Amino acid sequence: MNVPHNIPKYYVNRINMNNRYNGWYASIGTYVSDNSSGLEFQGGLSYLYGVFNPRWAANHGFYGAYGLGNSMQLNGHFSINTMYIYSGYTDTQILHHYRTGIPDVPDRQTEIKRNHQVKLALRYSFNENLSLRAGPVFNYQNTINESSHMPTFHFSQKWVGWDISLQYRVNFYKRSQ
């Protein structure tokens, strides 16, 4: 087995520094879309990163979403970003039907929503830390309505929305040229 024993430390250190942690980053930003708004946290490498969105929607309130994304560098300050985001929540209501002479039998209604999103966006980086992202969002949502007095029914919706985000990014290690 041939193993080189006399490699200078300079070359070993250079190989380690050029390969270890290159491209790792974390970012925080705000976003607004056609049906919600909130914060967006990202972390990972540009070719694969995790996304977490604490968000607020007028028809539901606060809930979380999470997913994966990637980035492909274009010319200059532009890149194309794609993300898959999943969110789901359950709303339960207890309805009381107050009628004279009839005992109250509460009706429990539950709505379960599962939303899948694919975001395609063009990102412009003002510098290595600040960027603006905008683009279409392809949505697919399943809704299940259950009631203690009615049959369960399912329906789904598909729509194309939009998303815009301003992000501040912290790069842990700079790439060497």
N, C-alpha and C positions, 0 to 999 in steps of 0.2 A: 504494500500500500504506500503510495507516494503522497506525502503531506509536506507542503513547504513549511520549514521551520524558521526561516530567516526573513520573515516579512517585517519591514520596519513598522513601528508603532503608528507613525503618521498615516500610513495607508489603511491600517486596521481601524483607527479612529475615524478616518474620513468615510470609510464604508459604513460604519455603524451610524454616524451622524446623518449621513445622506439617506439612510433607509429607515431609521427608527422615528416613528411619530410624524413623518412627513404628511402634511395636509390635515392634521387633526384640528378641529375647531368646535366652538360652541357659539350659538347666537341666540339673541332674544329680540323680539320685535312685536309690532302690533299689526293686525290685519283687519280688513273689512271685506265682507263678501255680500252676495245677494240675500243671504238668509241668516247670517250671524256675524259677530265681531268678537275680538278678544286678543289674547296674547299668543305668540308662537315661539316655542323653544325648539331649537335644532341642535344636534350634536352628532359628530362622527367625522367621516371623510367625505370629500365632495362627491365621490362616486357611489357612496351609500351612507345615508345618515338617518337618524331617528327624528321624528317630529312629535311634539306634544302640544295640543291646543286647548287650554282652558277657554271656553267660549260662552257667549251669551246670545240667546235667540229670543225674540219678542214673544213667540208662542210657547216657549218652554222655560226660559230662565237660564241658569248656569249649568253646564255639563262639560264633560271632557271628550276629546278626540285624540287619536294617536295614529301613527303610520310610519311609512318609510319614504325616502326620497332619494333622488340622485341629480347630479348637475353635469352638464356637458359644456365645456368652455367653447365659446365662439371667438370671433375676432375682437380685439380690444377689450372693452369693459363689459361685454355682453356674454351671457350664458343662457342656456335653456335648462329649466328645472322641471322635473316631473315628480309628482308625489301621489301616493295612495294614502288616503285618510279614512279611518273607520270611526264612527261614533254611534252610540246607541244609548237609549234611555227608556225608562218605564215610568209612566204616570198612572197613578191609581187614585180614584175618587170614590168616596162613599156618598151616595145620594140618598136622602131621606124624603119619602113622599108623604107629606102630612095631609091626610084626608080625614074628615070627620067620620067617626064611626068605624073606620077600618084600621086594624092594627098596622103599625109602621113596620114594614119589611124593607130594610135598607138594600139598595141596589149597588153592588160594587162594579165599577167600570174601570177597566185597565186598558191603557193604550201603550203598545210596545213599538218603538221605532228603531230601525237599524238603517243607518245611512252610510253608503260607500261613495267615496269621491275620488276622482282622478283629476289632479290639477296639472295643467300644462302652462308654463309661465316663461316669460322672457324676463331675465334679471339684468339690471344695469347696476354695476358697482361704481359708486362715486370714488371710492378709494378701497384699500384692502379691508376696511372695517364696515363701511356704510353702504347699503344697497337697497334698491327698490325693485319689487317684483310685481308683475301683473299678468293676468291671463285668464283663459276660460277654465271653468270647473264643470266636469261631467258628473252628474249626481244620479244615483240609483237608491231609492228608499223603499224599504218594506215596512208596512204598518200592519199590526195585528190589533184588533179591537175585541176585547173579551168583556162579557157582561154576565152577571149572575142570573139575569132574567131573559137574555137574548142569545141567539146563536153567535158563535165566534165568526168574524169575517176578516179576510186578508185583502189587502190591496197594495199595489206598488205604483211608484211614480218615477218618471225619468225626466230630467230637465238639464239644460245647460245654463250655468250661472257664471259668475265672475268672482275674482279675488284680487285684492291688491294688498301688498305688505311692505312695510319699511322695517329693515333689520339692521341690528348692530352685531357685528361678528368679532369674536376674539380668536385669533389664530395662535395655537399653542406653539408651533414650531414653523418657522419659515422654510420654504423650499429653497435649497441652494441651487444656483444656476450652473 
